Amino acid sequence: MQSFEEAADHQRHYMNLKDEDKKDLFFTLMQAAYGFVGNDWPKMDKNHFEERCLIQNEKSNS
């Protein structure tokens, strides 16, 4: 059980976590936020993307 002050001071708790624990916590929060709890990261659908030229109608000055 925590007091309101302890619960509000969550940054100190997260700053003291080991890097591996931070990674695990991040993964758990992402699972909950994006609805893939208990599963691996979903594969990215790369079919949606296309290649385009960043420079359109480039004219040379020579």
Biotite code that builds the C-alpha atoms (Angstrom):
import biotite.structure as struc

atoms = struc.array([
    struc.Atom([0.000, 0.000, 0.000], chain_id="A", res_id=1, res_name="MET", atom_name="CA", element="C"),
    struc.Atom([1.308, 3.461, -0.918], chain_id="A", res_id=2, res_name="GLN", atom_name="CA", element="C"),
    struc.Atom([0.567, 6.947, 0.234], chain_id="A", res_id=3, res_name="SER", atom_name="CA", element="C"),
    struc.Atom([-0.487, 9.549, -2.330], chain_id="A", res_id=4, res_name="PHE", atom_name="CA", element="C"),
    struc.Atom([2.967, 11.139, -2.076], chain_id="A", res_id=5, res_name="GLU", atom_name="CA", element="C"),
    struc.Atom([4.710, 7.817, -2.762], chain_id="A", res_id=6, res_name="GLU", atom_name="CA", element="C"),
    struc.Atom([2.430, 7.065, -5.692], chain_id="A", res_id=7, res_name="ALA", atom_name="CA", element="C"),
    struc.Atom([3.024, 10.524, -7.155], chain_id="A", res_id=8, res_name="ALA", atom_name="CA", element="C"),
    struc.Atom([6.806, 10.083, -6.907], chain_id="A", res_id=9, res_name="ASP", atom_name="CA", element="C"),
    struc.Atom([6.964, 7.373, -9.576], chain_id="A", res_id=10, res_name="HIS", atom_name="CA", element="C"),
    struc.Atom([9.873, 8.953, -11.486], chain_id="A", res_id=11, res_name="GLN", atom_name="CA", element="C"),
    struc.Atom([12.336, 8.109, -8.712], chain_id="A", res_id=12, res_name="ARG", atom_name="CA", element="C"),
    struc.Atom([11.193, 4.487, -8.850], chain_id="A", res_id=13, res_name="HIS", atom_name="CA", element="C"),
    struc.Atom([11.656, 4.230, -12.635], chain_id="A", res_id=14, res_name="TYR", atom_name="CA", element="C"),
    struc.Atom([15.021, 6.014, -12.556], chain_id="A", res_id=15, res_name="MET", atom_name="CA", element="C"),
    struc.Atom([16.330, 3.357, -10.145], chain_id="A", res_id=16, res_name="ASN", atom_name="CA", element="C"),
    struc.Atom([15.307, 0.415, -12.364], chain_id="A", res_id=17, res_name="LEU", atom_name="CA", element="C"),
    struc.Atom([17.936, -1.569, -14.240], chain_id="A", res_id=18, res_name="LYS", atom_name="CA", element="C"),
    struc.Atom([17.962, -1.148, -18.026], chain_id="A", res_id=19, res_name="ASP", atom_name="CA", element="C"),
    struc.Atom([16.626, -4.676, -18.554], chain_id="A", res_id=20, res_name="GLU", atom_name="CA", element="C"),
    struc.Atom([13.713, -3.972, -16.190], chain_id="A", res_id=21, res_name="ASP", atom_name="CA", element="C"),
    struc.Atom([12.965, -0.744, -18.086], chain_id="A", res_id=22, res_name="LYS", atom_name="CA", element="C"),
    struc.Atom([12.859, -2.685, -21.366], chain_id="A", res_id=23, res_name="LYS", atom_name="CA", element="C"),
    struc.Atom([10.477, -5.252, -19.862], chain_id="A", res_id=24, res_name="ASP", atom_name="CA", element="C"),
    struc.Atom([8.242, -2.524, -18.482], chain_id="A", res_id=25, res_name="LEU", atom_name="CA", element="C"),
    struc.Atom([8.209, -0.691, -21.823], chain_id="A", res_id=26, res_name="PHE", atom_name="CA", element="C"),
    struc.Atom([7.259, -3.896, -23.643], chain_id="A", res_id=27, res_name="PHE", atom_name="CA", element="C"),
    struc.Atom([4.441, -4.581, -21.154], chain_id="A", res_id=28, res_name="THR", atom_name="CA", element="C"),
    struc.Atom([3.065, -1.051, -21.514], chain_id="A", res_id=29, res_name="LEU", atom_name="CA", element="C"),
    struc.Atom([3.225, -1.274, -25.329], chain_id="A", res_id=30, res_name="MET", atom_name="CA", element="C"),
    struc.Atom([1.397, -4.610, -25.244], chain_id="A", res_id=31, res_name="GLN", atom_name="CA", element="C"),
    struc.Atom([-1.392, -3.083, -23.182], chain_id="A", res_id=32, res_name="ALA", atom_name="CA", element="C"),
    struc.Atom([-1.588, 0.096, -25.261], chain_id="A", res_id=33, res_name="ALA", atom_name="CA", element="C"),
    struc.Atom([-1.707, -1.652, -28.650], chain_id="A", res_id=34, res_name="TYR", atom_name="CA", element="C"),
    struc.Atom([-3.621, -4.791, -27.688], chain_id="A", res_id=35, res_name="GLY", atom_name="CA", element="C"),
    struc.Atom([-1.092, -7.572, -28.214], chain_id="A", res_id=36, res_name="PHE", atom_name="CA", element="C"),
    struc.Atom([-0.811, -8.665, -24.576], chain_id="A", res_id=37, res_name="VAL", atom_name="CA", element="C"),
    struc.Atom([0.910, -12.034, -24.243], chain_id="A", res_id=38, res_name="GLY", atom_name="CA", element="C"),
    struc.Atom([2.190, -12.033, -27.831], chain_id="A", res_id=39, res_name="ASN", atom_name="CA", element="C"),
    struc.Atom([5.377, -10.944, -29.584], chain_id="A", res_id=40, res_name="ASP", atom_name="CA", element="C"),
    struc.Atom([5.668, -7.606, -31.371], chain_id="A", res_id=41, res_name="TRP", atom_name="CA", element="C"),
    struc.Atom([3.359, -7.640, -34.404], chain_id="A", res_id=42, res_name="PRO", atom_name="CA", element="C"),
    struc.Atom([5.039, -7.707, -37.791], chain_id="A", res_id=43, res_name="LYS", atom_name="CA", element="C"),
    struc.Atom([5.041, -4.418, -39.666], chain_id="A", res_id=44, res_name="MET", atom_name="CA", element="C"),
    struc.Atom([2.946, -4.384, -42.844], chain_id="A", res_id=45, res_name="ASP", atom_name="CA", element="C"),
    struc.Atom([5.414, -2.920, -45.321], chain_id="A", res_id=46, res_name="LYS", atom_name="CA", element="C"),
    struc.Atom([3.038, -3.264, -48.289], chain_id="A", res_id=47, res_name="ASN", atom_name="CA", element="C"),
    struc.Atom([1.453, 0.072, -47.417], chain_id="A", res_id=48, res_name="HIS", atom_name="CA", element="C"),
    struc.Atom([4.619, 2.015, -48.168], chain_id="A", res_id=49, res_name="PHE", atom_name="CA", element="C"),
    struc.Atom([5.983, 3.035, -51.555], chain_id="A", res_id=50, res_name="GLU", atom_name="CA", element="C"),
    struc.Atom([9.186, 4.561, -52.858], chain_id="A", res_id=51, res_name="GLU", atom_name="CA", element="C"),
    struc.Atom([9.128, 8.129, -54.155], chain_id="A", res_id=52, res_name="ARG", atom_name="CA", element="C"),
    struc.Atom([11.742, 10.498, -55.417], chain_id="A", res_id=53, res_name="CYS", atom_name="CA", element="C"),
    struc.Atom([12.342, 13.357, -52.975], chain_id="A", res_id=54, res_name="LEU", atom_name="CA", element="C"),
    struc.Atom([13.410, 15.747, -55.732], chain_id="A", res_id=55, res_name="ILE", atom_name="CA", element="C"),
    struc.Atom([10.780, 16.440, -58.364], chain_id="A", res_id=56, res_name="GLN", atom_name="CA", element="C"),
    struc.Atom([11.601, 17.856, -61.812], chain_id="A", res_id=57, res_name="ASN", atom_name="CA", element="C"),
    struc.Atom([15.202, 18.728, -60.965], chain_id="A", res_id=58, res_name="GLU", atom_name="CA", element="C"),
    struc.Atom([16.783, 20.864, -63.714], chain_id="A", res_id=59, res_name="LYS", atom_name="CA", element="C"),
    struc.Atom([20.540, 21.064, -64.097], chain_id="A", res_id=60, res_name="SER", atom_name="CA", element="C"),
    struc.Atom([22.184, 24.471, -64.481], chain_id="A", res_id=61, res_name="ASN", atom_name="CA", element="C"),
    struc.Atom([25.061, 23.209, -66.664], chain_id="A", res_id=62, res_name="SER", atom_name="CA", element="C"),
])
